[in-house]
Every structure is written in C-alpha cells, then in structure tokens.
Amino acid sequence: MITSRQNALVKKIRALRDKKYRDEYGEYVVEGAKSVREAASFGAELVLIAATEKGAELVADLNCKTELLSDDVFNSVSEEVSPQGVLAVVKKPQTELFEIKEKCVLLDGVSDPANVGAIIRSAAAFGFNTVLIADGADAYSNKAVRASMGGIFRVKVLSGTREKLLSIIKVPLVVADMNGENIAKAQIFGEYCLVIGNEAHGVSKDLKARASFTVSIPMQNGMESLNAAVSAGIIMCALTLKN
C-alpha cells in the first residue's frame, strides 16, 4: 500500500489535474466506481486503478492493475468533495481528424469545463457522435469528465483551431445565436453541425458568416439567454425531433 504523498505514482496522478501533463502523458483521470466501470465497458484503455482498500472492493471484478493507497494519500489526489476511494488513470483516445459528414457539435470557445462536459453528455444522448472543440476548455479535465456523466466514453472528441476543424466539417453549420430564427420554426433536416459559442461572447463572427442557419430559443419573462450547456441540450433535442 502506498502511504506517502511523495510517491512517484501519486505525484503523477496529481499532475494529471493539469492539461499540460494530460497532453504530455496522453492520459487523464476518471474518478468514482460508476465512471470507472463505464470507462471499462465502453472500451477505454485503463492504465491502472488507484484505490483505498474499500474503494478497490467496488471494482474488484475489473481486470486492471490496481494500486492501493492509504485514505490520506487518496484524498490528496482526489478532486471529489466526497471521494469513493477509487479512480482510474485512462489513456486518451488517439483520434485523428477525419471528414465529418454526419450531425455533430462544434464548441466555439466554450471555456467552462462543466459546460463542455454537460454538452458532451447531451450530444451522446441525442446521437451527436462527434464533438469538436475549438479553442475551448479541455474535455478531459476532471470537471468536464465528471459533468459528461459517461458521455466522454460514448462520443469522439476532436480539438483544434477553428480553421482546422472547419476544414473537416462537410455538413451545413447551424449556429446558435439569440438573434437567430426560432428553432421551432426552422426548416433544418438531414445532417448538420450545431455550433455553440463562448459563454460571454457567443459564436465568433467568422463562424457566423459561414452559417447556413442561425437559430435561437424562444424565451419569456424578459429572459434573453440561457447557460451554454442548457441551450445546447434544448437545440439538440429540437433538431433531433425534426429528423
């Protein structure tokens, strides 16, 4: 059992809180028994499981190398408020850019990892199997992974510059904007790419200029906008119901 916070593995797990090291190692952390099980069931490559003695019992049936940590050491690497005592270090999928000819979601500068994760969750639920992230929060941060509620294992996530991602999208762009057409009335069918913009500034001018459709959510009581993840979920549902 590892009882020192200065242990090399413990330091590595703690380092994976930082995107720099997630990119360097090509790994990220998934915490909680349910999430670790989902990662395994959807074919994610588990490098190892780190757990307390009680936590290890929750995933004892998984065929994965397990390192036991004392409660104190586990708490030092956990990012949860009430940790279950189990986490996994998981390999980031090596997804090359490819031409996208089916419905997908492009996040244009979405900066809050909780929003990124929640949008990934909705994308998985509504059959948007690819999520593209242009200059936004890292989908593999603990906060984003947690907010995705397992969605991160069910969709492909591609990251890059706006221009690079636009070059592989071969379907019309549907931009979400408060000045757009009422989503309930928009005549959008077939394949498309839904574009969700930055929480404060919305979709960039460049992407707006390339939009085939611009849509909005009708609101009442003087409300002008919704949280980015809430908006994305509503629009994804509305578009899915049209097809």
N, C-alpha and C positions, 0 to 999 in steps of 0.2 A: 504493500500500500504506500502511495506517495503522501508524505506528511509535510513536505517543505514547499513553501510558496516559490522558492528559488529553483525548483526542479526545472530542467530544460523543457520538458513537455508542458508543464504548467505555464511557463513563460510564453511558449509558442501559442497555446490556446488563448492566452490573454492578448497576445499580439494580433490575433485574428479579428479583434474588435476594430482594427484599423484597416481601411481599404487598401492601403499600401501593401500590407502584409498578406491580405487576402489575394491580391493580384500576384504578389511575389511567389507565394506557395501554391496558388491555384486551388485554395481550399477555403471553406467557410464553416461556421458553427451552427448546428441545429440543436435547440435545447427543448427538453421535455420528452417524456416517453412516447406520447402520441405522435409528435412530429418526427422523432427518430424512427418510429415504426413506419410512418408514411414514406419517409425518405427511402427506407429499405424496400418497401413494397412497390414503389414506382421506379425502382432500378437505379437510384442514386448510389454512387460508389462511396461507401462508408470506409474511411481510412482507419478510424478507431472510435471506440466508445469510451468516454471518461465518466466515471460514476462513483457515488458513495456506495457503501455496501447495500443499503436499502434501495438506492436507485438502480443498481445493477440487477436486482431481482425483477424489476419491471420490464427489462429487455433481455432476460437471461436466455430466451429461446432464439435470439438473433445470432446468426453465425458471423460474429465480428470480434476482432481483438478488443479486449476490454481492460482498461487501466483503472484500478481502484484508487480513489482519492479520499483523504480524510474529509470530514464535513467542513472543517475550517478552510482547507485548500480548495474544495469545490466551490464554496461560497465566494472565494476570491476570484474565480474565473467566470462565475455565473453572472448574467446580466438580468436575471429574473428577480422580481420582488420576492416571490415565494418559490424558490427553486425546488424541483422534484428530486434533484440529485442525479440527473442523467443528461448527458449531451453527447453529440457525435460530431466529429470532425469529418466533413464531407468534401469530396472533390468537386470543384466547379465543373460543369459540363463544358467540354471543348466544342462549342458550336461555331462553325464557320458561317460567314454571311452567305446568304443564298437568296435567289429571286423569290419574292413573295407574291403569289397570285391568288391568295385567299384572304378572307377577312382577318384583320389584325388590329393591334392598337399601337399607336406611336405616342410616347410621352415626351412632350417637347419642353424640357427644362423643369419637370416636376421635381421639386427639391426636397420634399419631406419624405423620408423613407417609409413612414407609416402609410402615406398616400400611395406610394409606389407599390407597397405590399398589398394594400387593400384593392388596388386596381388589378393587380395580378390575380388576386382571388376572384374578382368579378369576371375577369377575362376567361379564366378556367371554367367558371360556372356557366358562362354564356357561349362557350365554344370558340372563343378567340384564341387560337392555339399558339400565336406568336405575339410577344410584347417587345416592342423596340423602345430603347431608352436613349434619347438624345440629350447629352449634357445635363443629366439629372442625377438623383440620388442612386446609390448602389443597391441593386435588388438583392444582394447577398449580405447586406448588413443584418445584424441580429434583429433590429427593429422591423425591417422590411420582411425578412423571412417569417417572423412571428405574425405580422399583420396579414401575410398571404394565406395563413391557415392551411398550408399544404399546397397551395396553388403553385408555388415556386417549383414543385416537382412535376407539375402537370403541363406546363407550357414551356416553350422555348423563349429564352430571354436573350436579345441581341442588343449590344450597346455600341455607340459610335457617335460621330459627328452628324449633324442634320443632313449635310450633303451626302455623306456616305450611306446613311440609311435610306434617304430618298432615292438613291440610285438603284436600290434593290426592290423598292416597292412598285409593283406593276399593276396596282389597282387604284381606283379613284380615291382621293383624300376627302374625308368628311370631317370638317373642323368644328369643334365645339366652341361657340362664342355667344355671349349674351345678346348680340345683335343679329344672330342668325335666324333662319326660318324655324317656326315652331316644329319641333321634332315629330309631333303627332301628325302634321300635315305634309312633311317632307316625303317626296317620292323617291326613296332610295331602296334599290333592290340589287340582288346579286352580291358580288364581292367588293370589298372596300376596306379602307384603312381609317379608323377613327383616331383623330388627333386631339389629345388632351394637353392643355397648356400649363404653364407655370402658375402656381397658386396666386401670385401677386400681379403678374403681368400678362397672363393669358398666353395664347399661341403667338409665336413670332410673326412679324409682318411677312417674312419670306414664305412661310408655310401658308399663311392666309392667302397670299397671292396665287398659290398653286392649288388651292382648294377647288374641288368640283362641286362641293356642297358645304354650306355653313349652317349649322343647326343650333337651336337653343332650347332650353327647357322653360315652358310657361310657368310663371310663379305668381303668387297672390300676396296680399297683405304688405305690399311695398318691398318685398324681398327682391334683391337684384342678382344675387349669386348664391351658389352652394359650394361646399367643400369639393375639391377636385375629384376625390375618390367617389363621393356620393353622386356627383354629376356624371362621372364616367359610368357608374353602375346603372343609373337611370337610362342614359342614352344607349348603352349596350343592350339593355333589356328591350327598349322601344324599337331599336333597329332589328333585333333578333325576331321580334314578333311580326315584323313586316315581311320576313322571308320564310 
